Amino acid sequence: MTRSRTTQAAVLASVMMLAASPLGCASPAHHPAPSQAAPPVSTRPPDPSPKPVVLSIIGTSDLHGRVDRLPVLAGFMTNLRRARSQDGGVIIVDAGDMFQGTLESNLAEGAPVIDAYNSIGYAAASIGNHEFDYGPEGPRSTAKDAGDNPRGALAARARQARFPFLTANIVTAADHTPLALPSAPSTVVEVAGVRVGIIGVSSMETLRTTAAPNVADLQMLPLAPVIQQEAARLRNQQHAQVVVVAAHAGGACEKVDNPKDLSSCDNGEVLRVARELPGGTVDVIVGGHTHRAIAHEVNGIAVIQSWAQGRAFGRVDMTVEPGGRVVAKVIRAPHELCQGGDTQDACDPGQYEGAPVVPDASIAAAMQATIDRASEVRKQPLGVEVETAIGRQHRAESALGNLLTDLMLAARPGSDVAVINEGGIRADLPSGPLQYGSVYAVFPFDNRFAKARIKGAVLKRILAENASHEGGFLSISGVRATIRCGASGIEVDLRRANGKPIRDDDVLVLLASDFLATGGDVVFQAAGLTAADFELEQDPPIREELVNALRRRGGRLRAQDLMPAGKPRVVLPGPRPVVCAAAKR
């Protein structure tokens, strides 16, 4: 999915660059000199022996532009640093997907997030798949001219940051050189006299879950071998005593109250990686990408992940003896930022470390102009009343997916079928008078339209491929599909909305997003389509055309009209993934 920036307005003010000590470093413990043969008499008590220190590792991920949460997070970190000031220090790392998702962030291509992270004092951040969404700096979401840098916006954020962007397993495909942003595979920070190495890695899904043109020259390396190699280098050459991994790769555990109990955890990517690493390779992994929670010990490694969009942060307290031996780890459940409410306008953080949490007023003030401008854009009325909330479903047909594909056809008359990946739908449509901001939250990406002429047989392969996997559902408009198990495996019957059958050799005009057309989710490629088969539009973004279609449509919207009970647009023989007996043989 490509980046999300409205073309309607520019940012009025950037966030102030606020200085803050990022590492909370304490002075190294004093080691007395060896005794002499005839020491002088002294009445001063001997220097105390060095004591163990406690390092609090804080992990965040998948903020997706929720800048309103950052003053609150800063307040929590102030309290924690105060608590650690006598016995250790605090290290804050982010596991990626920092920017994409809100008007406040996207209007300035993520700059407000980085300014706030600088002030909070992050030590490092890994690179997530949506970090590539913005493409070049400026209005284009992908490179068009020879001088365009397909990762120009990301490079600008990396230069702006007072902490390193890390990725050890994203390399150039041609020669396996590191990603040039600037970025690095890892970094070392010293906190309370302890040298801590931090490694950044990203999910193996990264290159197929962002705008393909922006990453066409890159390649992913397997996570576990890269982590093992980089951890060995940090310990042996950089003298790191503790190693932390910031991984934009995740998993999910339904229960997070007992770090030893893995019974509710899935076999997600970050959990598999933790199991693959030899004992003692790393101490902590901060995960992300799946928007779920983890607070567990896996193969001796503390693995934490804390949902998404500024909902919570993870924490591991490590006791480290002089010399660098870790003697204890306390893994805490994700701590939610808002204890007494969780809305865009209200957040009660409660108390933390024995004191009330006070949101950082300087960060809030610095981003207020950006928030005000975004609010003006968000409140623009569209002249539509949503009678009942219209919801999304990632892995199944949804009323919202049906609405968006209907609007796509309305925006581009002459197309026969429109498709959209449910993974690109990021929020439900609330009931009430419809405003621009609600549509933006639903579809924050700056995807452009892509159009291709295909045969009915190709569309059948696309839908069969989607039915046979459990990832994001492919919503459709203009056709109806019945999927069943036949003698040769999955079979698809296609009909137009009026009931007329679609034959294999019938030619259809397919309307989609450039994300899907250029390789996103690999759903089209599996059916034999390539980017060369599509005509790609440059402007405006699909979202703006959906808004225009809604304005023209007017009236009222009801979920039950978009997805009538018992009348799905895609009839499946059972839950996805569909596995047919013939296909098993």
Buried (B, 14 or more C-beta within 10 A) or exposed (E): BBBBBBEBEEBEBBBBEBEBEBBBBBEEBEEEEEEEEEEEEEEEEEEEEBEBBBBBBBBBBBBBBBBBBBBBBBBBBBBBBBBBEEBBBBBBBBBBBBBBBBBBBBBBBBBBBBBBBBBBBBBBBBBBBBBBBBBBBEBBBBBEEEEBBBBBBBBBBBEBBBBBBBBBBBBEEEEEEBBEBEBBBBBBBBBBBBBBBBBBBBBBBBBBBBBBBBBBEBEBBEBBEBBBBBBEBBBEEEEBBBBBBBBBBBBBBEBBEBBEEBEEBBEBBBBBBBEBBEEEBBBBBBBBBBBBBBBBBBBBBBBBBBBBBBBBBBBBBBBBBBEBEBEEBEBBBBBBBBBEEBEEEEBEBBEBBEEEBBBBEEBBEBBEBBBEBBEBBBEBEBEBBBEBBBBBBBBBBBBBBBBBBBBBBBBBEEBBBBBBBBBBBBBBBBBEEBBBBBBBBBBBBBBBBBBBEBBBBBBBBBBBBBBBBEBBBBBBBBBBBBBBBEEEBBBBEBEBEEEEEBEEEBEBBBBBBBBBBBBBBBBBBBBEBEBEBBEBBEEBBBBBBBBBBBBEBEEEBBBEBBBEEEEBBBEBBEEBEBBBEEEEE
